[in-house]
Amino acid sequence: MNSLISKGTPSLHKAVMKHRYGKDPIFYPLRALSYALSHRELFWTVLKVACVGITVSIIILVILLLTALQPQAQAISPNLEWWAWLIAVFLVLFEAGIISVLLMSVSQSKAQTKVFTATMKIEGCWKEDMIEQSMAKDLNPMKKAFIVRVLTLPLQIIPFIGGALYSAINATFIGWDHMDRYFDAIQLSPKLQRVEIFGHELSDCRALCNPATYDLDNDIARFGFFCGIVESAPIIGFVLGPVTNAIAAALFACDIEHSGGLLCLREEAQDEETNQASRGPLDALREKGGRALQFGESVANNENSDSQASRYLKKKARESIVSTLSKKT
């Protein structure tokens, strides 16, 4: 590990308070709802997505109820018991949600990018060198921990409790997906993203199998858990949730900016300063001598220089280095 850690100085990840950026991230999704209502530009974007999403969802739900409800209930129980109808209803609702999300993915992605950028500009945190996340990146089906999320997706069939379980299991990865817009905006490398999310100890693929990854004391996990709860809300959750959670991610990002930036970047800068400060005067002399030798060789390679002058310059440069180092050591 770096020299700062090896000397026993605690990492910034461990030295800060429980919530690294001052506020409990679990409240950002709730704050985003009131924030959208109080800003007209954001409100109209959310309203448009809501109207389109609810209309599409109702049409799909009606079609599935008319065509798929009875066949599924009959497949569950040929005698069409009441519990078979109940299970079939849950299945139809789940299927309608999946189809609606797929059909609305492009419009939702555009809306998420728009409200994220707009929120950061309203808060004065959007900088000229920041870039918006591309739609191709956002719509990439291979999301973080894709296998885990696919395996736990059937939990969403169970109202409320299933959504809570799904959110708890995938909290860190849901939070990472939403904060990915900010990471892309500041062009944070994938390696530093893992360091920021999991800490130095879990900054590789083994983090997927480590129990600490699913610890809700992690700020990103706390944020992702409530984002998942919002998106799991019946009927409107999968329509409005992704857009309002993009606003929540922007508010979280603004507080990170106000606090001085991501901890992983601050640690990296701190490590560089420590390494520079630990360099002794001997290193500086070697570097100075190396520059003198390089200058002599560059002159020697000049096509207008004769061989005798070239040898002389090289000799004097080497003598200067040896003399300087012998005096200092």
C-alpha positions as CSV (number, residue, x, y, z in Angstrom):
1,M,0.0,0.0,0.0
2,N,1.1,3.6,-0.3
3,S,3.7,5.2,2.0
4,L,1.1,7.1,4.0
5,I,-0.7,4.0,5.0
6,S,2.5,2.0,5.6
7,K,3.6,4.6,8.1
8,G,0.5,4.0,10.2
9,T,-1.4,7.2,9.3
10,P,-5.1,6.3,9.0
11,S,-6.7,6.4,5.6
12,L,-9.1,9.2,4.9
13,H,-11.8,6.6,4.4
14,K,-11.3,5.6,8.0
15,A,-10.5,8.9,9.5
16,V,-13.7,10.7,8.5
17,M,-17.1,10.6,10.2
18,K,-19.6,7.9,9.6
19,H,-21.0,9.7,6.6
20,R,-18.1,10.7,4.5
21,Y,-19.6,13.8,2.9
22,G,-21.5,15.1,5.9
23,K,-25.1,14.0,5.2
24,D,-26.8,10.6,5.3
25,P,-27.3,9.6,1.7
26,I,-30.4,7.7,2.5
27,F,-32.4,11.0,2.4
28,Y,-31.4,12.1,-1.1
29,P,-34.1,10.2,-2.9
30,L,-36.8,11.8,-0.7
31,R,-35.2,15.2,-1.0
32,A,-35.2,14.8,-4.8
33,L,-39.0,14.6,-4.8
34,S,-39.5,18.0,-3.2
35,Y,-36.6,19.4,-5.2
36,A,-38.3,18.5,-8.4
37,L,-41.6,20.1,-7.3
38,S,-39.8,23.3,-6.5
39,H,-38.0,23.7,-9.8
40,R,-40.1,24.2,-12.9
41,E,-37.6,22.8,-15.4
42,L,-37.2,19.6,-13.5
43,F,-40.9,19.3,-12.7
44,W,-41.9,19.4,-16.3
45,T,-39.4,16.9,-17.3
46,V,-40.5,14.5,-14.6
47,L,-44.2,15.1,-15.5
48,K,-43.6,14.3,-19.2
49,V,-41.9,11.1,-18.4
50,A,-44.7,10.2,-15.9
51,C,-47.5,10.9,-18.4
52,V,-45.8,8.8,-21.1
53,G,-44.8,6.1,-18.8
54,I,-48.2,5.7,-17.1
55,T,-50.0,5.7,-20.5
56,V,-47.7,3.0,-21.9
57,S,-47.9,1.0,-18.7
58,I,-51.7,1.0,-18.6
59,I,-52.0,0.0,-22.3
60,I,-49.5,-2.9,-21.7
61,L,-51.3,-4.0,-18.5
62,V,-54.7,-4.1,-20.1
63,I,-53.4,-6.1,-23.0
64,L,-51.7,-8.6,-20.7
65,L,-54.8,-8.9,-18.4
66,L,-57.0,-9.7,-21.5
67,T,-54.6,-12.1,-23.1
68,A,-52.2,-13.6,-20.5
69,L,-54.0,-13.6,-17.1
70,Q,-56.2,-16.6,-17.6
71,P,-53.7,-18.8,-19.4
72,Q,-51.1,-18.3,-16.7
73,A,-53.6,-18.9,-13.9
74,Q,-54.7,-22.1,-15.7
75,A,-51.0,-23.2,-16.1
76,I,-50.5,-22.7,-12.3
77,S,-53.7,-24.6,-11.4
78,P,-55.9,-26.4,-14.0
79,N,-58.9,-26.0,-11.6
80,L,-58.3,-22.2,-11.4
81,E,-58.1,-22.0,-7.6
82,W,-58.2,-18.5,-6.1
83,W,-54.6,-18.6,-5.2
84,A,-53.7,-19.4,-8.8
85,W,-55.5,-16.2,-9.9
86,L,-53.6,-14.2,-7.3
87,I,-50.2,-15.5,-8.4
88,A,-51.2,-14.9,-12.0
89,V,-52.0,-11.3,-11.2
90,F,-48.6,-10.7,-9.6
91,L,-47.0,-12.3,-12.7
92,V,-48.9,-10.1,-15.1
93,L,-47.9,-7.0,-13.1
94,F,-44.3,-8.1,-13.1
95,E,-44.4,-8.7,-16.8
96,A,-46.1,-5.4,-17.6
97,G,-43.4,-3.6,-15.6
98,I,-40.5,-5.4,-17.4
99,I,-42.0,-4.6,-20.9
100,S,-42.8,-1.0,-19.9
101,V,-39.2,-0.4,-18.7
102,L,-37.8,-1.8,-21.9
103,L,-40.1,0.3,-24.1
104,M,-39.3,3.5,-22.1
105,S,-35.6,3.0,-21.6
106,V,-34.5,5.5,-24.2
107,S,-36.8,8.3,-23.1
108,Q,-36.0,7.6,-19.5
109,S,-32.2,7.7,-20.2
110,K,-32.5,11.1,-21.9
111,A,-34.6,12.5,-19.1
112,Q,-32.2,11.2,-16.4
113,T,-29.2,12.8,-18.1
114,K,-31.1,16.1,-18.5
115,V,-32.3,16.4,-14.9
116,F,-28.9,15.3,-13.5
117,T,-27.1,18.0,-15.4
118,A,-29.8,20.6,-14.8
119,T,-29.7,19.9,-11.0
120,M,-25.9,20.3,-10.8
121,K,-26.1,23.6,-12.8
122,I,-28.8,24.9,-10.5
123,E,-26.6,24.1,-7.5
124,G,-23.6,25.7,-9.3
125,C,-21.6,22.5,-9.3
126,W,-21.4,21.8,-13.0
127,K,-18.0,22.6,-14.4
128,E,-16.9,23.3,-17.9
129,D,-14.6,20.2,-18.0
130,M,-17.4,17.9,-17.0
131,I,-19.0,15.6,-19.6
132,E,-22.5,14.1,-19.8
133,Q,-22.8,10.3,-19.7
134,S,-23.5,8.8,-23.1
135,M,-26.7,7.0,-23.8
136,A,-24.8,3.9,-24.9
137,K,-23.1,3.7,-21.5
138,D,-26.4,4.3,-19.7
139,L,-28.3,1.7,-21.7
140,N,-25.6,-1.0,-21.4
141,P,-27.5,-4.1,-20.1
142,M,-24.4,-5.4,-18.4
143,K,-24.9,-3.3,-15.3
144,K,-22.8,-3.6,-12.1
145,A,-23.2,-7.1,-10.6
146,F,-25.5,-8.1,-13.5
147,I,-25.7,-11.7,-12.5
148,V,-26.7,-10.9,-8.9
149,R,-29.3,-8.5,-10.0
150,V,-30.8,-11.0,-12.5
151,L,-30.9,-13.8,-9.9
152,T,-32.7,-11.6,-7.4
153,L,-35.1,-9.9,-9.8
154,P,-37.9,-12.4,-9.2
155,L,-38.1,-11.0,-5.6
156,Q,-39.9,-7.9,-7.2
157,I,-43.0,-10.1,-7.7
158,I,-43.6,-9.9,-3.9
159,P,-45.2,-6.5,-3.2
160,F,-43.2,-4.2,-0.8
161,I,-41.3,-6.9,1.0
162,G,-39.8,-8.3,-2.2
163,G,-38.8,-4.8,-3.3
164,A,-37.1,-4.2,0.0
165,L,-35.2,-7.4,-0.1
166,Y,-34.1,-6.8,-3.7
167,S,-32.9,-3.3,-2.7
168,A,-31.0,-4.5,0.3
169,I,-29.1,-7.2,-1.7
170,N,-28.3,-4.9,-4.6
171,A,-28.0,-1.6,-2.7
172,T,-24.3,-1.0,-3.4
173,F,-24.7,-1.7,-7.1
174,I,-27.9,0.4,-7.5
175,G,-26.1,3.3,-5.8
176,W,-23.1,2.8,-8.0
177,D,-25.2,2.8,-11.2
178,H,-26.9,6.1,-10.2
179,M,-23.6,7.8,-9.1
180,D,-22.0,6.6,-12.3
181,R,-23.3,9.7,-14.0
182,Y,-21.1,11.8,-11.7
183,F,-18.1,9.5,-12.0
184,D,-18.4,9.8,-15.8
185,A,-18.8,13.6,-15.5
186,I,-15.5,14.0,-13.7
187,Q,-13.9,11.2,-15.9
188,L,-13.1,9.0,-12.9
189,S,-11.3,5.8,-13.9
190,P,-12.9,2.4,-13.2
191,K,-10.1,1.5,-10.7
192,L,-10.7,4.7,-8.7
193,Q,-14.5,4.0,-8.8
194,R,-13.9,0.7,-7.1
195,V,-11.7,2.3,-4.5
196,E,-14.3,4.9,-3.8
197,I,-17.2,2.4,-3.6
198,F,-15.5,-0.5,-1.8
199,G,-12.3,1.0,-0.2
200,H,-8.7,-0.1,-0.9
201,E,-9.3,-3.6,0.6
202,L,-12.1,-4.4,-1.9
203,S,-11.0,-2.6,-5.1
204,D,-11.2,-5.7,-7.4
205,C,-13.8,-8.2,-8.6
206,R,-13.6,-10.2,-5.4
207,A,-15.7,-7.4,-3.8
208,L,-18.8,-9.1,-5.3
209,C,-18.4,-12.1,-3.0
210,N,-17.3,-10.1,0.1
211,P,-20.0,-9.6,2.9
212,A,-18.7,-6.1,3.5
213,T,-20.0,-5.1,0.0
214,Y,-23.6,-5.6,1.2
215,D,-23.1,-3.6,4.4
216,L,-25.7,-0.8,4.6
217,D,-23.3,1.4,6.6
218,N,-21.5,2.1,3.3
219,D,-22.7,5.5,2.0
220,I,-23.2,4.3,-1.6
221,A,-25.1,1.3,-0.3
222,R,-27.4,3.5,1.9
223,F,-28.1,5.7,-1.1
224,G,-28.7,2.7,-3.4
225,F,-31.0,1.0,-0.9
226,F,-33.5,3.9,-0.9
227,C,-33.2,4.4,-4.6
228,G,-34.2,0.8,-5.0
229,I,-37.1,1.2,-2.6
230,V,-38.4,4.2,-4.7
231,E,-38.1,2.3,-7.9
232,S,-39.8,-0.7,-6.4
233,A,-42.9,1.2,-5.5
234,P,-46.0,-0.3,-7.2
235,I,-47.3,1.2,-10.5
236,I,-45.3,4.5,-10.5
237,G,-42.0,3.4,-9.0
238,F,-40.4,2.1,-12.2
239,V,-41.8,5.1,-14.1
240,L,-40.8,8.0,-11.9
241,G,-38.1,6.4,-9.7
242,P,-35.2,6.4,-12.2
243,V,-35.8,10.1,-13.1
244,T,-36.1,11.4,-9.5
245,N,-33.2,9.2,-8.4
246,A,-31.1,10.9,-11.1
247,I,-31.9,14.2,-9.3
248,A,-31.0,12.5,-6.0
249,A,-27.6,11.5,-7.5
250,A,-27.0,15.1,-8.6
251,L,-27.7,16.4,-5.1
252,F,-25.4,13.8,-3.7
253,A,-22.7,14.8,-6.2
254,C,-23.1,18.5,-5.3
255,D,-22.5,17.8,-1.7
256,I,-19.4,15.8,-2.6
257,E,-18.2,18.8,-4.6
258,H,-18.9,21.1,-1.7
259,S,-16.9,18.9,0.6
260,G,-13.8,19.1,-1.6
261,G,-14.3,16.2,-4.0
262,L,-14.2,12.4,-3.8
263,L,-12.1,10.9,-1.0
264,C,-10.3,8.6,-3.4
265,L,-9.0,11.6,-5.4
266,R,-8.0,13.4,-2.2
267,E,-6.2,10.3,-0.9
268,E,-4.4,10.0,-4.3
269,A,-3.3,13.6,-4.1
270,Q,-2.2,13.2,-0.5
271,D,-0.1,10.2,-1.5
272,E,1.6,12.1,-4.2
273,E,2.5,15.0,-1.9
274,T,3.8,12.5,0.7
275,N,6.0,10.8,-1.9
276,Q,7.3,14.1,-3.2
277,A,8.1,15.2,0.4
278,S,9.9,12.0,1.2
279,R,12.4,12.4,-1.7
280,G,15.8,13.3,-0.3
281,P,18.3,15.8,-1.6
282,L,20.4,13.0,-3.2
283,D,17.5,12.2,-5.5
284,A,17.3,15.9,-6.6
285,L,21.1,15.9,-7.3
286,R,20.8,12.8,-9.4
287,E,18.0,14.3,-11.3
288,K,20.0,17.5,-11.9
289,G,23.0,15.5,-13.0
290,G,20.9,13.4,-15.3
291,R,19.6,16.6,-17.0
292,A,23.2,17.8,-17.5
293,L,24.2,14.5,-19.1
294,Q,21.1,14.5,-21.3
295,F,22.0,18.0,-22.5
296,G,25.6,17.0,-23.2
297,E,24.4,14.0,-25.3
298,S,21.9,16.1,-27.2
299,V,24.7,18.4,-28.2
300,A,26.9,15.5,-29.1
301,N,24.2,14.1,-31.4
302,N,23.9,17.4,-33.3
303,E,25.0,16.9,-36.9
304,N,27.1,20.1,-36.9
305,S,29.2,19.0,-33.9
306,D,32.6,17.4,-34.5
307,S,33.5,14.1,-32.7
308,Q,36.1,15.7,-30.4
309,A,33.7,18.3,-29.1
310,S,31.1,15.6,-28.5
311,R,33.5,13.5,-26.5
312,Y,34.6,16.6,-24.5
313,L,31.0,17.5,-23.6
314,K,30.1,14.0,-22.5
315,K,33.3,13.8,-20.4
316,K,32.6,17.1,-18.6
317,A,29.0,16.2,-17.9
318,R,29.9,12.9,-16.3
319,E,32.7,14.5,-14.3
320,S,30.3,17.1,-13.0
321,I,27.8,14.4,-11.8
322,V,30.5,12.4,-10.0
323,S,32.0,15.4,-8.4
324,T,28.7,16.7,-7.1
325,L,27.5,13.4,-5.7
326,S,30.9,12.7,-4.0
327,K,30.7,16.0,-2.2
328,K,27.2,15.5,-1.0
329,T,27.6,11.9,0.1
